[in-house]
Amino acid sequence: MITDLRKPYGKHIARRLSDLKDYFTDRKAVKQILSKSDPVLYEVYEYEVPKKGEHLIFATTIIHPGKIGKERYFTKGHFHYNPDAAEVIVGIEGTGLVLLQDRNKRFESHQLKPRAIIYSRPGQAHRVVNNSRKKLVFLSICRADIGHDYSAAVRIPFPPRRDGFR
């Protein structure tokens, strides 16, 4: 039984709205919210291992519930610098969507819920969206030497998610 996948961890990353301001389509809503506060949209608890191909990175991510304009909170999304690297995403708590997209903009969306396993094939970018009023928690596992290309998710944007809360 898993009691708390956030401990022990080596690295904690808190992604705030200011970190994702260029990812949301409603720039007016972003500017309005940032004029008052800079909310944490999601947090990553990464377990540190050597950045070599024979090791696996595993991290727990918590996406808080919320919206910017009509778009749900989501992770930055990324491609891997290593195009041969895949990633596995395992749902732990809450519900959401895993968005997968290749560099030719072929797009897929998969439901993420507790015990669901989503496979992001080599060459696919992935972003996770919280589509509920509760926190979404998931575990991601991939090779330790993959590298994360976040800028490609801005150049090749994912479609916005404007679904209603479930």
C-alpha positions in Angstrom: 0.0 0.0 0.0 1.2 3.5 -0.9 0.9 5.9 2.0 2.5 9.1 0.8 4.3 9.4 -2.5 5.5 12.9 -1.7 7.9 11.7 0.9 10.8 11.2 0.9 11.7 13.3 -2.1 14.7 15.2 -3.2 13.3 18.1 -5.2 10.1 20.1 -4.8 8.9 22.4 -7.6 5.9 24.7 -7.2 4.7 26.0 -10.6 2.8 29.3 -10.2 0.6 31.1 -12.7 3.6 33.4 -13.5 5.5 30.3 -14.7 2.6 29.4 -17.1 1.3 32.8 -18.1 2.2 32.3 -21.8 0.4 28.9 -21.9 -3.1 30.2 -21.2 -5.1 31.7 -24.0 -7.0 34.2 -21.9 -4.2 36.8 -21.4 -6.6 39.3 -19.8 -7.6 36.8 -17.1 -3.9 36.0 -16.5 -3.0 39.6 -16.1 -6.0 40.3 -13.8 -5.1 37.4 -11.5 -1.4 38.2 -11.5 -2.2 41.8 -10.5 -3.6 40.4 -7.2 -1.7 37.2 -6.5 0.4 34.4 -8.1 -1.4 31.2 -7.2 0.4 27.8 -7.2 -1.2 25.7 -10.0 0.7 22.5 -9.4 3.5 21.0 -7.4 6.0 18.3 -8.3 7.8 16.1 -5.8 10.7 14.4 -7.6 12.8 11.6 -6.3 16.4 12.3 -7.2 18.4 9.6 -9.1 21.5 9.9 -11.3 20.6 11.4 -14.7 21.7 8.3 -16.6 19.6 6.1 -18.9 19.8 3.0 -16.7 17.9 4.9 -13.9 14.3 5.9 -13.8 12.9 9.3 -12.6 9.7 9.1 -10.7 7.8 12.1 -9.5 4.5 12.8 -7.8 2.5 15.7 -9.2 -0.4 17.5 -7.5 -2.5 19.8 -9.7 -4.7 22.0 -7.6 -8.3 22.7 -8.8 -9.0 26.0 -10.5 -9.4 27.9 -13.8 -7.7 30.8 -15.6 -10.6 32.3 -17.6 -12.3 29.2 -18.9 -9.2 26.9 -18.9 -8.5 24.4 -16.2 -5.2 24.3 -14.3 -2.7 22.1 -16.1 1.0 21.2 -16.2 3.3 23.0 -18.5 3.5 20.0 -20.8 6.7 19.0 -22.5 8.4 16.9 -25.1 11.5 15.0 -24.2 14.9 16.0 -25.6 15.5 12.3 -26.0 13.0 11.4 -28.8 13.2 7.7 -27.9 12.0 8.2 -24.4 8.5 7.2 -23.2 6.7 8.1 -20.0 4.2 6.3 -17.8 1.5 8.3 -15.9 -0.4 6.6 -13.1 -3.5 8.1 -11.5 -3.5 8.2 -7.7 -6.2 10.6 -6.6 -8.8 12.8 -8.3 -9.7 13.0 -12.0 -8.2 14.7 -15.0 -7.1 14.3 -18.6 -3.7 13.4 -20.1 -3.2 15.3 -23.3 -0.8 13.7 -25.8 0.4 15.4 -28.9 3.2 14.7 -31.4 5.2 17.3 -33.3 2.8 17.0 -36.3 -0.1 18.0 -33.9 -1.7 14.6 -33.8 -3.6 14.8 -30.6 -5.1 12.3 -28.1 -6.8 12.8 -24.8 -7.1 10.1 -22.1 -9.1 10.1 -18.8 -6.8 10.0 -15.7 -8.3 8.6 -12.5 -7.1 6.5 -9.6 -5.2 3.4 -10.8 -5.4 4.4 -14.5 -2.2 4.0 -16.4 -1.5 6.2 -19.4 1.4 5.5 -21.7 3.0 8.5 -23.5 4.9 7.0 -26.5 8.3 8.2 -27.6 8.0 11.5 -29.5 4.8 12.5 -27.8 4.4 15.6 -25.6 2.2 15.3 -22.6 0.2 17.7 -20.4 -2.1 16.8 -17.6 -5.3 18.8 -16.8 -7.2 18.8 -13.6 -10.9 18.6 -14.6 -12.4 18.4 -11.1 -13.0 20.5 -8.1 -10.5 18.4 -6.1 -6.8 18.0 -6.3 -5.4 15.7 -9.0 -2.5 13.5 -7.9 -0.5 11.3 -10.2 2.9 9.5 -10.5 5.1 9.8 -13.6 7.9 7.4 -14.4 10.5 7.8 -17.2 14.2 7.4 -18.1 16.4 9.6 -16.0 18.3 11.0 -19.0 15.4 12.3 -21.1 15.4 16.0 -20.5 12.3 18.2 -20.6 11.6 20.5 -23.5 9.0 22.9 -22.2 9.4 25.5 -24.9 8.1 23.1 -27.6 4.8 23.0 -25.8 4.5 26.8 -26.4 5.6 26.6 -30.1 3.3 23.5 -30.7 0.5 24.4 -28.3 -2.0 21.9 -26.9 -5.7 22.6 -27.6 -7.2 24.6 -24.7 -9.4 22.7 -22.2 -12.6 24.4 -21.4 -14.7 21.5 -20.2 -17.0 22.2 -17.2 -16.1 20.9 -13.7 -17.3 17.4 -13.1 
